[in-house]
Amino acid sequence: MQMDIGDNAILEGTLLSLLLVVDNKGCAKWSVLIGMARLDGGKLCLDFGSNKPLFEIFPEWYGHIKKVPAHVKSILRGAEYYLPLIVGDMPENDKGFYTDIDLKWSSRSA
């Protein structure tokens, strides 16, 4: 399912997973974060709750938001939609934000 800026309203209040993938010397590692999709000042964001900062989903990513297929719903922690993102190394000078939203690579990630 391709999303565009006009579709943001249908995401409001739904569970959305970030599927974060990193290529670590040919071995893919992944992590799943789940949050509630919220519109904040016209921006699409993920709300992770517990007084954590909102995570903005940039407009250039909207086209990558997909409906979760039934056979992977448990992997994506019950989310209705997911956004796969390929990520690089965590920036040394900006780890505070990522720590605040509990982003860490699990030893169980594969």
N, CA, C and O atoms as a printed pandas DataFrame, in Angstrom:
     atom_number atom_name residue_name chain_id  residue_number  x_coord  y_coord  z_coord
0              1         N          MET        A               1    0.845   -1.187    0.000
1              2        CA          MET        A               1    0.000    0.000    0.000
2              3         C          MET        A               1    0.882    1.239    0.000
3              4         O          MET        A               1    1.689    1.425    0.910
4              5         N          GLN        A               2    0.738    2.075   -0.997
5              6        CA          GLN        A               2    1.488    3.315   -1.064
6              7         C          GLN        A               2    0.739    4.390   -0.285
7              8         O          GLN        A               2   -0.473    4.547   -0.434
8              9         N          MET        A               3    1.465    5.124    0.542
9             10        CA          MET        A               3    0.858    6.199    1.326
10            11         C          MET        A               3    1.284    7.531    0.718
11            12         O          MET        A               3    2.380    7.645    0.171
12            13         N          ASP        A               4    0.425    8.528    0.813
13            14        CA          ASP        A               4    0.830    9.877    0.473
14            15         C          ASP        A               4    0.354   10.810    1.577
15            16         O          ASP        A               4   -0.345   10.389    2.499
16            17         N          ILE        A               5    0.734   12.068    1.478
17            18        CA          ILE        A               5    0.448   12.997    2.563
18            19         C          ILE        A               5   -1.042   13.084    2.888
19            20         O          ILE        A               5   -1.397   13.365    4.033
20            21         N          GLY        A               6   -1.914   12.855    1.925
21            22        CA          GLY        A               6   -3.347   12.897    2.167
22            23         C          GLY        A               6   -3.855   11.712    2.970
23            24         O          GLY        A               6   -4.966   11.750    3.501
24            25         N          ASP        A               7   -3.047   10.655    3.063
25            26        CA          ASP        A               7   -3.464    9.461    3.784
26            27         C          ASP        A               7   -3.112    9.491    5.268
27            28         O          ASP        A               7   -3.476    8.569    5.998
28            29         N          ASN        A               8   -2.426   10.508    5.724
29            30        CA          ASN        A               8   -1.995   10.542    7.122
30            31         C          ASN        A               8   -3.138   10.397    8.106
31            32         O          ASN        A               8   -2.966    9.806    9.172
32            33         N          ALA        A               9   -4.301   10.927    7.765
33            34        CA          ALA        A               9   -5.434   10.867    8.684
34            35         C          ALA        A               9   -5.857    9.431    8.958
35            36         O          ALA        A               9   -6.331    9.141   10.056
36            37         N          ILE        A              10   -5.702    8.514    7.991
37            38        CA          ILE        A              10   -6.103    7.131    8.237
38            39         C          ILE        A              10   -5.133    6.426    9.188
39            40         O          ILE        A              10   -5.483    5.408    9.785
40            41         N          LEU        A              11   -3.920    6.961    9.333
41            42        CA          LEU        A              11   -2.949    6.370   10.244
42            43         C          LEU        A              11   -3.128    6.846   11.681
43            44         O          LEU        A              11   -2.689    6.173   12.613
44            45         N          GLU        A              12   -3.761    7.989   11.869
45            46        CA          GLU        A              12   -3.957    8.558   13.211
46            47         C          GLU        A              12   -4.566    7.525   14.152
47            48         O          GLU        A              12   -5.642    6.989   13.891
48            49         N          GLY        A              13   -3.861    7.254   15.251
49            50        CA          GLY        A              13   -4.355    6.341   16.263
50            51         C          GLY        A              13   -4.108    4.871   15.986
51            52         O          GLY        A              13   -4.562    4.019   16.750
52            53         N          THR        A              14   -3.398    4.551   14.911
53            54        CA          THR        A              14   -3.093    3.146   14.621
54            55         C          THR        A              14   -1.697    2.799   15.138
55            56         O          THR        A              14   -0.850    3.676   15.306
56            57         N          LEU        A              15   -1.473    1.521   15.385
57            58        CA          LEU        A              15   -0.142    1.058   15.759
58            59         C          LEU        A              15    0.715    0.942   14.505
59            60         O          LEU        A              15    0.309    0.340   13.511
60            61         N          LEU        A              16    1.904    1.527   14.569
61            62        CA          LEU        A              16    2.824    1.512   13.444
62            63         C          LEU        A              16    4.192    1.061   13.946
63            64         O          LEU        A              16    4.708    1.594   14.929
64            65         N          SER        A              17    4.769    0.083   13.271
65            66        CA          SER        A              17    6.100   -0.420   13.634
66            67         C          SER        A              17    7.149    0.192   12.741
67            68         O          SER        A              17    6.942    0.363   11.540
68            69         N          LEU        A              18    8.277    0.519   13.337
69            70        CA          LEU        A              18    9.472    0.834   12.563
70            71         C          LEU        A              18   10.269   -0.454   12.489
71            72         O          LEU        A              18   10.624   -1.023   13.521
72            73         N          LEU        A              19   10.553   -0.919   11.285
73            74        CA          LEU        A              19   11.404   -2.078   11.079
74            75         C          LEU        A              19   12.756   -1.525   10.655
75            76         O          LEU        A              19   12.952   -1.147    9.500
76            77         N          LEU        A              20   13.680   -1.485   11.596
77            78        CA          LEU        A              20   15.001   -0.900   11.362
78            79         C          LEU        A              20   15.981   -2.004   11.011
79            80         O          LEU        A              20   16.131   -2.975   11.753
80            81         N          VAL        A              21   16.646   -1.850    9.875
81            82        CA          VAL        A              21   17.570   -2.868    9.384
82            83         C          VAL        A              21   18.926   -2.221    9.156
83            84         O          VAL        A              21   19.025   -1.139    8.577
84            85         N          VAL        A              22   19.972   -2.903    9.623
85            86        CA          VAL        A              22   21.335   -2.444    9.398
86            87         C          VAL        A              22   22.136   -3.603    8.818
87            88         O          VAL        A              22   21.994   -4.747    9.251
88            89         N          ASP        A              23   22.977   -3.296    7.836
89            90        CA          ASP        A              23   23.862   -4.302    7.260
90            91         C          ASP        A              23   25.186   -4.213    7.998
91            92         O          ASP        A              23   25.928   -3.244    7.841
92            93         N          ASN        A              24   25.477   -5.212    8.794
93            94        CA          ASN        A              24   26.690   -5.241    9.595
94            95         C          ASN        A              24   27.655   -6.244    8.972
95            96         O          ASN        A              24   27.665   -7.421    9.332
96            97         N          LYS        A              25   28.467   -5.758    8.029
97            98        CA          LYS        A              25   29.469   -6.596    7.346
98            99         C          LYS        A              25   28.832   -7.834    6.722
99           100         O          LYS        A              25   29.315   -8.952    6.898
100          101         N          GLY        A              26   27.730   -7.614    5.985
101          102        CA          GLY        A              26   27.066   -8.702    5.290
102          103         C          GLY        A              26   26.065   -9.473    6.122
103          104         O          GLY        A              26   25.385  -10.355    5.597
104          105         N          CYS        A              27   25.954   -9.168    7.403
105          106        CA          CYS        A              27   25.007   -9.843    8.293
106          107         C          CYS        A              27   23.945   -8.821    8.701
107          108         O          CYS        A              27   24.228   -7.882    9.445
108          109         N          ALA        A              28   22.733   -9.010    8.211
109          110        CA          ALA        A              28   21.659   -8.058    8.530
110          111         C          ALA        A              28   21.208   -8.234    9.970
111          112         O          ALA        A              28   20.975   -9.351   10.431
112          113         N          LYS        A              29   21.090   -7.121   10.667
113          114        CA          LYS        A              29   20.507   -7.099   12.005
114          115         C          LYS        A              29   19.265   -6.233   11.903
115          116         O          LYS        A              29   19.219   -5.300   11.102
116          117         N          TRP        A              30   18.268   -6.535   12.702
117          118        CA          TRP        A              30   17.052   -5.744   12.657
118          119         C          TRP        A              30   16.487   -5.552   14.060
119          120         O          TRP        A              30   16.761   -6.313   14.988
120          121         N          SER        A              31   15.703   -4.518   14.162
121          122        CA          SER        A              31   15.040   -4.199   15.414
122          123         C          SER        A              31   13.664   -3.640   15.082
123          124         O          SER        A              31   13.489   -2.988   14.053
124          125         N          VAL        A              32   12.697   -3.889   15.939
125          126        CA          VAL        A              32   11.333   -3.408   15.735
126          127         C          VAL        A              32   10.956   -2.496   16.891
127          128         O          VAL        A              32   11.071   -2.870   18.058
128          129         N          LEU        A              33   10.507   -1.304   16.553
129          130        CA          LEU        A              33    9.953   -0.365   17.536
130          131         C          LEU        A              33    8.496   -0.138   17.158
131          132         O          LEU        A              33    8.165   -0.040   15.977
132          133         N          ILE        A              34    7.638   -0.055   18.145
133          134        CA          ILE        A              34    6.221    0.152   17.853
134          135         C          ILE        A              34    5.719    1.381   18.598
135          136         O          ILE        A              34    6.089    1.635   19.745
136          137         N          GLY        A              35    4.871    2.131   17.916
137          138        CA          GLY        A              35    4.294    3.320   18.528
138          139         C          GLY        A              35    2.930    3.603   17.936
139          140         O          GLY        A              35    2.488    2.945   16.994
140          141         N          MET        A              36    2.277    4.593   18.510
141          142        CA          MET        A              36    0.971    5.027   18.039
142          143         C          MET        A              36    1.188    6.171   17.054
143          144         O          MET        A              36    1.864    7.149   17.373
144          145         N          ALA        A              37    0.617    6.049   15.860
145          146        CA          ALA        A              37    0.729    7.116   14.862
146          147         C          ALA        A              37   -0.097    8.315   15.318
147          148         O          ALA        A              37   -1.260    8.174   15.697
148          149         N          ARG        A              38    0.516    9.485   15.278
149          150        CA          ARG        A              38   -0.140   10.733   15.687
150          151         C          ARG        A              38    0.185   11.834   14.676
151          152         O          ARG        A              38    1.271   11.868   14.097
152          153         N          LEU        A              39   -0.774   12.722   14.481
153          154        CA          LEU        A              39   -0.520   13.932   13.714
154          155         C          LEU        A              39   -0.221   15.034   14.716
155          156         O          LEU        A              39   -1.017   15.297   15.618
156          157         N          ASP        A              40    0.919   15.670   14.556
157          158        CA          ASP        A              40    1.350   16.723   15.469
158          159         C          ASP        A              40    1.701   17.951   14.639
159          160         O          ASP        A              40    2.763   18.001   14.018
160          161         N          GLY        A              41    0.826   18.923   14.628
161          162        CA          GLY        A              41    1.069   20.123   13.830
162          163         C          GLY        A              41    1.186   19.821   12.350
163          164         O          GLY        A              41    1.974   20.454   11.648
164          165         N          GLY        A              42    0.413   18.864   11.868
165          166        CA          GLY        A              42    0.448   18.494   10.464
166          167         C          GLY        A              42    1.547   17.500   10.112
167          168         O          GLY        A              42    1.639   17.056    8.968
168          169         N          LYS        A              43    2.381   17.150   11.089
169          170        CA          LYS        A              43    3.459   16.193   10.855
170          171         C          LYS        A              43    3.039   14.825   11.376
171          172         O          LYS        A              43    2.422   14.713   12.434
172          173         N          LEU        A              44    3.382   13.793   10.620
173          174        CA          LEU        A              44    3.121   12.439   11.066
174          175         C          LEU        A              44    4.242   12.014   12.002
175          176         O          LEU        A              44    5.419   12.105   11.652
176          177         N          CYS        A              45    3.876   11.548   13.193
177          178        CA          CYS        A              45    4.858   11.163   14.209
178          179         C          CYS        A              45    4.462    9.840   14.835
179          180         O          CYS        A              45    3.310    9.415   14.747
180          181         N          LEU        A              46    5.430    9.195   15.467
181          182        CA          LEU        A              46    5.174    8.020   16.288
182          183         C          LEU        A              46    5.291    8.423   17.735
183          184         O          LEU        A              46    6.254    9.072   18.144
184          185         N          ASP        A              47    4.298    8.030   18.502
185          186        CA          ASP        A              47    4.270    8.300   19.936
186          187         C          ASP        A              47    4.594    6.989   20.645
187          188         O          ASP        A              47    3.819    6.034   20.585
188          189         N          PHE        A              48    5.752    6.948   21.323
189          190        CA          PHE        A              48    6.188    5.756   22.030
190          191         C          PHE        A              48    5.703    5.742   23.478
191          192         O          PHE        A              48    6.003    4.808   24.222
192          193         N          GLY        A              49    4.958    6.769   23.881
193          194        CA          GLY        A              49    4.403    6.832   25.234
194          195         C          GLY        A              49    5.447    7.087   26.293
195          196         O          GLY        A              49    6.605    7.369   25.986
196          197         N          SER        A              50    5.031    6.986   27.543
197          198        CA          SER        A              50    5.917    7.124   28.711
198          199         C          SER        A              50    6.819    8.356   28.656
199          200         O          SER        A              50    7.997    8.287   29.008
200          201         N          ASN        A              51    6.267    9.467   28.217
201          202        CA          ASN        A              51    6.997   10.741   28.171
202          203         C          ASN        A              51    8.228   10.699   27.275
203          204         O          ASN        A              51    9.167   11.467   27.484
204          205         N          LYS        A              52    8.239    9.818   26.284
205          206        CA          LYS        A              52    9.338    9.768   25.316
206          207         C          LYS        A              52    9.046   10.771   24.217
207          208         O          LYS        A              52    7.881   11.058   23.941
208          209         N          PRO        A              53   10.077   11.311   23.583
209          210        CA          PRO        A              53    9.831   12.293   22.514
210          211         C          PRO        A              53    9.139   11.650   21.323
211          212         O          PRO        A              53    9.310   10.461   21.054
212          213         N          LEU        A              54    8.351   12.459   20.610
213          214        CA          LEU        A              54    7.727   11.985   19.382
214          215         C          LEU        A              54    8.810   11.746   18.333
215          216         O          LEU        A              54    9.803   12.472   18.286
216          217         N          PHE        A              55    8.622   10.744   17.503
217          218        CA          PHE        A              55    9.546   10.427   16.421
218          219         C          PHE        A              55    8.872   10.843   15.124
219          220         O          PHE        A              55    7.857   10.262   14.741
220          221         N          GLU        A              56    9.428   11.846   14.441
221          222        CA          GLU        A              56    8.817   12.334   13.204
222          223         C          GLU        A              56    9.086   11.378   12.054
223          224         O          GLU        A              56   10.211   10.923   11.851
224          225         N          ILE        A              57    8.024   11.084   11.304
225          226        CA          ILE        A              57    8.141   10.313   10.081
226          227         C          ILE        A              57    8.173   11.326    8.942
227          228         O          ILE        A              57    7.188   12.019    8.690
228          229         N          PHE        A              58    9.298   11.406    8.263
229          230        CA          PHE        A              58    9.501   12.426    7.247
230          231         C          PHE        A              58    8.669   12.134    5.995
231          232         O          PHE        A              58    8.465   10.974    5.638
232          233         N          PRO        A              59    8.188   13.194    5.329
233          234        CA          PRO        A              59    7.349   13.012    4.132
234          235         C          PRO        A              59    7.967   12.105    3.076
235          236         O          PRO        A              59    7.243   11.378    2.395
236          237         N          GLU        A              60    9.275   12.131    2.925
237          238        CA          GLU        A              60    9.904   11.285    1.908
238          239         C          GLU        A              60    9.817    9.792    2.252
239          240         O          GLU        A              60   10.109    8.942    1.411
240          241         N          TRP        A              61    9.421    9.480    3.473
241          242        CA          TRP        A              61    9.250    8.085    3.903
242          243         C          TRP        A              61    7.820    7.588    3.717
243          244         O          TRP        A              61    7.589    6.379    3.752
244          245         N          TYR        A              62    6.853    8.483    3.520
245          246        CA          TYR        A              62    5.436    8.098    3.478
246          247         C          TYR        A              62    5.180    6.979    2.470
247          248         O          TYR        A              62    4.404    6.064    2.746
248          249         N          GLY        A              63    5.813    7.044    1.329
249          250        CA          GLY        A              63    5.592    6.043    0.281
250          251         C          GLY        A              63    6.084    4.655    0.646
251          252         O          GLY        A              63    5.795    3.690   -0.062
252          253         N          HIS        A              64    6.829    4.540    1.747
253          254        CA          HIS        A              64    7.359    3.247    2.178
254          255         C          HIS        A              64    6.520    2.606    3.289
255          256         O          HIS        A              64    6.791    1.477    3.698
256          257         N          ILE        A              65    5.504    3.323    3.776
257          258        CA          ILE        A              65    4.631    2.772    4.816
258          259         C          ILE        A              65    3.723    1.733    4.170
259          260         O          ILE        A              65    3.091    1.983    3.144
260          261         N          LYS        A              66    3.675    0.556    4.803
261          262        CA          LYS        A              66    2.926   -0.558    4.232
262          263         C          LYS        A              66    1.995   -1.172    5.273
263          264         O          LYS        A              66    2.246   -1.098    6.475
264          265         N          LYS        A              67    0.925   -1.773    4.789
265          266        CA          LYS        A              67    0.015   -2.544    5.636
266          267         C          LYS        A              67    0.742   -3.820    6.039
267          268         O          LYS        A              67    1.419   -4.434    5.214
268          269         N          VAL        A              68    0.607   -4.225    7.302
269          270        CA          VAL        A              68    1.277   -5.422    7.803
270          271         C          VAL        A              68    0.540   -6.667    7.308
271          272         O          VAL        A              68   -0.656   -6.814    7.557
272          273         N          PRO        A              69    1.248   -7.572    6.602
273          274        CA          PRO        A              69    0.619   -8.830    6.202
274          275         C          PRO        A              69    0.344   -9.693    7.442
275          276         O          PRO        A              69    1.104   -9.656    8.410
276          277         N          ALA        A              70   -0.726  -10.452    7.407
277          278        CA          ALA        A              70   -1.145  -11.252    8.568
278          279         C          ALA        A              70   -0.047  -12.196    9.049
279          280         O          ALA        A              70    0.087  -12.408   10.254
280          281         N          HIS        A              71    0.739  -12.765    8.145
281          282        CA          HIS        A              71    1.734  -13.767    8.553
282          283         C          HIS        A              71    2.939  -13.177    9.283
283          284         O          HIS        A              71    3.741  -13.935    9.830
284          285         N          VAL        A              72    3.095  -11.859    9.312
285          286        CA          VAL        A              72    4.205  -11.251   10.061
286          287         C          VAL        A              72    3.717  -10.310   11.165
287          288         O          VAL        A              72    4.512   -9.585   11.763
288          289         N          LYS        A              73    2.419  -10.324   11.431
289          290        CA          LYS        A              73    1.847   -9.413   12.431
290          291         C          LYS        A              73    2.494   -9.600   13.806
291          292         O          LYS        A              73    2.738   -8.613   14.499
292          293         N          SER        A              74    2.776  -10.827   14.213
293          294        CA          SER        A              74    3.383  -11.045   15.532
294          295         C          SER        A              74    4.823  -10.540   15.559
295          296         O          SER        A              74    5.271  -10.032   16.587
296          297         N          ILE        A              75    5.551  -10.665   14.463
297          298        CA          ILE        A              75    6.933  -10.150   14.397
298          299         C          ILE        A              75    6.940   -8.636   14.544
299          300         O          ILE        A              75    7.815   -8.066   15.196
300          301         N          LEU        A              76    5.951   -7.990   13.928
301          302        CA          LEU        A              76    5.862   -6.529   13.978
302          303         C          LEU        A              76    4.994   -6.062   15.147
303          304         O          LEU        A              76    4.454   -4.956   15.135
304          305         N          ARG        A              77    4.873   -6.922   16.148
305          306        CA          ARG        A              77    4.289   -6.632   17.458
306          307         C          ARG        A              77    2.855   -6.120   17.389
307          308         O          ARG        A              77    2.469   -5.219   18.133
308          309         N          GLY        A              78    2.071   -6.707   16.484
309          310        CA          GLY        A              78    0.652   -6.389   16.417
310          311         C          GLY        A              78    0.305   -5.117   15.675
311          312         O          GLY        A              78   -0.852   -4.698   15.686
312          313         N          ALA        A              79    1.279   -4.490   15.030
313          314        CA          ALA        A              79    1.028   -3.232   14.326
314          315         C          ALA        A              79    0.135   -3.445   13.102
315          316         O          ALA        A              79    0.093   -4.528   12.519
316          317         N          GLU        A              80   -0.571   -2.384   12.736
317          318        CA          GLU        A              80   -1.405   -2.415   11.533
318          319         C          GLU        A              80   -0.598   -1.999   10.301
319          320         O          GLU        A              80   -0.870   -2.451    9.189
320          321         N          TYR        A              81    0.397   -1.135   10.512
321          322        CA          TYR        A              81    1.247   -0.641    9.431
322          323         C          TYR        A              81    2.695   -0.722    9.884
323          324         O          TYR        A              81    2.978   -0.763   11.082
324          325         N          TYR        A              82    3.615   -0.744    8.917
325          326        CA          TYR        A              82    5.037   -0.706    9.260
326          327         C          TYR        A              82    5.805    0.136    8.254
327          328         O          TYR        A              82    5.384    0.330    7.113
328          329         N          LEU        A              83    6.936    0.622    8.713
329          330        CA          LEU        A              83    7.833    1.429    7.897
330          331         C          LEU        A              83    9.218    0.801    7.973
331          332         O          LEU        A              83    9.888    0.903    9.001
332          333         N          PRO        A              84    9.660    0.145    6.883
333          334        CA          PRO        A              84   11.011   -0.408    6.886
334          335         C          PRO        A              84   12.025    0.691    6.589
335          336         O          PRO        A              84   11.863    1.452    5.636
336          337         N          LEU        A              85   13.065    0.769    7.402
337          338        CA          LEU        A              85   14.119    1.762    7.204
338          339         C          LEU        A              85   15.476    1.080    7.313
339          340         O          LEU        A              85   15.725    0.321    8.250
340          341         N          ILE        A              86   16.347    1.353    6.355
341          342        CA          ILE        A              86   17.726    0.895    6.442
342          343         C          ILE        A              86   18.501    1.998    7.146
343          344         O          ILE        A              86   18.442    3.160    6.744
344          345         N          VAL        A              87   19.223    1.634    8.194
345          346        CA          VAL        A              87   19.920    2.633    9.000
346          347         C          VAL        A              87   21.419    2.352    9.022
347          348         O          VAL        A              87   21.862    1.221    8.821
348          349         N          GLY        A              88   22.175    3.398    9.267
349          350        CA          GLY        A              88   23.618    3.281    9.422
350          351         C          GLY        A              88   23.981    3.323   10.891
351          352         O          GLY        A              88   23.143    3.090   11.762
352          353         N          ASP        A              89   25.221    3.619   11.149
353          354        CA          ASP        A              89   25.685    3.705   12.528
354          355         C          ASP        A              89   24.962    4.830   13.266
355          356         O          ASP        A              89   24.610    5.850   12.673
356          357         N          MET        A              90   24.749    4.634   14.553
357          358        CA          MET        A              90   24.127    5.644   15.384
358          359         C          MET        A              90   25.106    6.813   15.543
359          360         O          MET        A              90   26.272    6.601   15.877
360          361         N          PRO        A              91   24.643    8.035   15.308
361          362        CA          PRO        A              91   25.544    9.180   15.437
362          363         C          PRO        A              91   26.072    9.333   16.857
363          364         O          PRO        A              91   25.309    9.257   17.820
364          365         N          GLU        A              92   27.364    9.546   16.984
365          366        CA          GLU        A              92   27.990    9.682   18.305
366          367         C          GLU        A              92   27.449   10.882   19.073
367          368         O          GLU        A              92   27.268   10.807   20.288
368          369         N          ASN        A              93   27.190   11.982   18.382
369          370        CA          ASN        A              93   26.799   13.221   19.060
370          371         C          ASN        A              93   25.291   13.332   19.284
371          372         O          ASN        A              93   24.838   14.354   19.798
372          373         N          ASP        A              94   24.500   12.327   18.922
373          374        CA          ASP        A              94   23.050   12.451   19.029
374          375         C          ASP        A              94   22.412   11.198   19.625
375          376         O          ASP        A              94   21.246   10.913   19.353
376          377         N          LYS        A              95   23.156   10.450   20.429
377          378        CA          LYS        A              95   22.623    9.213   20.981
378          379         C          LYS        A              95   21.516    9.446   22.004
379          380         O          LYS        A              95   20.718    8.542   22.251
380          381         N          GLY        A              96   21.446   10.619   22.598
381          382        CA          GLY        A              96   20.438   10.885   23.622
382          383         C          GLY        A              96   19.030   10.648   23.134
383          384         O          GLY        A              96   18.244   10.003   23.828
384          385         N          PHE        A              97   18.681   11.156   21.944
385          386        CA          PHE        A              97   17.336   10.972   21.407
386          387         C          PHE        A              97   17.030    9.498   21.226
387          388         O          PHE        A              97   15.954    9.037   21.606
388          389         N          TYR        A              98   17.960    8.755   20.652
389          390        CA          TYR        A              98   17.725    7.339   20.394
390          391         C          TYR        A              98   17.608    6.550   21.691
391          392         O          TYR        A              98   16.819    5.610   21.777
392          393         N          THR        A              99   18.378    6.920   22.687
393          394        CA          THR        A              99   18.261    6.292   23.996
394          395         C          THR        A              99   16.900    6.618   24.599
395          396         O          THR        A              99   16.277    5.756   25.219
396          397         N          ASP        A             100   16.432    7.852   24.425
397          398        CA          ASP        A             100   15.133    8.265   24.967
398          399         C          ASP        A             100   13.979    7.451   24.403
399          400         O          ASP        A             100   12.985    7.235   25.096
400          401         N          ILE        A             101   14.090    6.991   23.149
401          402        CA          ILE        A             101   13.009    6.185   22.571
402          403         C          ILE        A             101   13.323    4.687   22.663
403          404         O          ILE        A             101   12.657    3.869   22.028
404          405         N          ASP        A             102   14.335    4.334   23.454
405          406        CA          ASP        A             102   14.719    2.940   23.715
406          407         C          ASP        A             102   15.231    2.208   22.485
407          408         O          ASP        A             102   15.031    0.999   22.365
408          409         N          LEU        A             103   15.889    2.912   21.569
409          410        CA          LEU        A             103   16.475    2.254   20.407
410          411         C          LEU        A             103   17.790    1.620   20.815
411          412         O          LEU        A             103   18.730    2.303   21.222
412          413         N          LYS        A             104   17.838    0.314   20.700
413          414        CA          LYS        A             104   19.066   -0.422   20.941
414          415         C          LYS        A             104   19.007   -1.705   20.138
415          416         O          LYS        A             104   17.925   -2.229   19.872
416          417         N          TRP        A             105   20.154   -2.204   19.757
417          418        CA          TRP        A             105   20.189   -3.455   18.995
418          419         C          TRP        A             105   20.214   -4.594   19.976
419          420         O          TRP        A             105   21.108   -4.697   20.816
420          421         N          SER        A             106   19.226   -5.445   19.861
421          422        CA          SER        A             106   19.121   -6.607   20.723
422          423         C          SER        A             106   20.087   -7.691   20.253
423          424         O          SER        A             106   20.333   -7.825   19.054
424          425         N          SER        A             107   20.626   -8.452   21.175
425          426        CA          SER        A             107   21.461   -9.577   20.794
426          427         C          SER        A             107   20.619  -10.661   20.118
427          428         O          SER        A             107   21.157  -11.552   19.460
428          429         N          ARG        A             108   19.279  -10.578   20.287
429          430        CA          ARG        A             108   18.385  -11.527   19.645
430          431         C          ARG        A             108   18.062  -11.126   18.219
431          432         O          ARG        A             108   17.515  -11.938   17.473
432          433         N          SER        A             109   18.383   -9.884   17.806
433          434        CA          SER        A             109   18.087   -9.441   16.450
434          435         C          SER        A             109   18.892  -10.286   15.472
435          436         O          SER        A             109   20.028  -10.669   15.751
436          437         N          ALA        A             110   18.298  -10.566   14.345
437          438        CA          ALA        A             110   19.004  -11.381   13.345
438          439         C          ALA        A             110   18.800  -10.805   11.976
439          440         O          ALA        A             110   19.313  -11.345   10.996
